[in-house]
């Protein structure tokens, strides 16, 4: 099941991967922008997703008992998904078991959220006041399996992993008011400065590419925004469809509405991108390794989420500062959640998925 998603890391980009693959932007890149062009059509009247022109495998009783990949929910109509439409009232199987007090807010309180993202509202952060606890919880409730799958330790590690990876995306050596945000000399250390900005820093281009399915809206720019720094028109379009927001015509919503902003990041986190599993599946034990994964040294753990996000640049070539930064955030959040780190935190010996 191939579903496209965008990711922009450290304000820089890797290549687009349409059919066939071609080179990306010049000037070096620290991220993977993955795009399976023309790969999704949503037919709401039939509760059906078409991938690459072929209907995805059915699940549940309509699919001969097939289980959705990556821990996705299966609707009563036999289709896989991760949003509330799939996992709540419309859910037929693999539904999250959520009762009062067992949702994500039972593991991460407002005060703990503020402690984890300690300096996000600091005057040195350009995103001051944007990323709120209420927006995070509201967005998480739209993806009911996030932070609710598995035992308590598993749930905590998934939350730590999500916030760790997105913190890395929204901090860095940004000089603001004579302070270096998220750098070794920053107050409380570099890993207390996640979620410091909302939009791509510098003077980014419009990131508009020709697309018949997701054409650029006149005058709109599709540079990085939000926790996952989503970018390009061909990613804003399908992301908006998934969360029921017209992001193609209103990309600034990702930088103006914190709930929508978190939803774009959670959409990426919960969505498998063949041959990649979803980050959610990796962190909750829902990933079934293939022979190719084993041969490539890809093993369950936080390191594979880095491989999913930016493996082409950061994985398989020894230790990288970006990887260590991601691990640093993750460890801090695990410590605050009082949970162990698990195994295989880096990806230095893993081959990238798209190699």
Secondary structure, 3 states (H helix, E strand, C coil): CECCECCCECCECCCCCCCCCCCCCCCCCCCCCECCCCCEEEEHHHCEEEECCEECCCCEHHHCCECCHHHCEEECCCCEECCHHHHCCCEEECCCCCCCCCCHHHCCCHHHHHHHCCCCCCCCCCCCCCCCHHHHHHHHHCCCCCCCCCCHHHHHHHHHHHHHHHHHHCCCCEEECCEEECCCCCCCCHHHCCCCCCECCCCCCCCCCCCCCCCCCCCCCCCCECCCCECCHHHHHHHHHHCCCCCCCCCCHHHHCHHHHHHHHHHHHHCCECCECCHHHHHHCCCCCCHHHHHCCCCCCHHHHHHHHHHHHHCCCCCCHHHHHHHHHHHHHHHHHCCCCCCCCCCCCCCCCCC
